[in-house]
Amino acid sequence: MAEALANAGASVVITSTNDEEIKSRAALLAQATGQDIVGLSGDVSRERDCERIIDATQSTFGRLDILVN
């Protein structure tokens, strides 16, 4: 889904509980699509992590238009 959105022109934030893995995947996706891709670590079952991810997304891109879990 992230790749499809990026290919359609969207800037994308992807998340994982594994910080190292998600940063690597974000870099590969950015290279493949030419779009701005940010990889953030966090556990979406934790409200605090969700709030941090949303805040970081809004801070980086100015808004959040689509959320896919």
Number of C-alpha atoms within 10 A of each C-alpha: 8 16 16 10 14 20 16 11 13 17 19 22 22 18 21 16 12 13 13 12 14 20 19 12 17 21 14 13 22 19 12 12 17 13 18 18 23 21 22 23 18 18 15 15 8 9 10 11 15 15 12 14 21 15 14 17 19 13 11 14 13 10 12 16 7 8 8 6 5
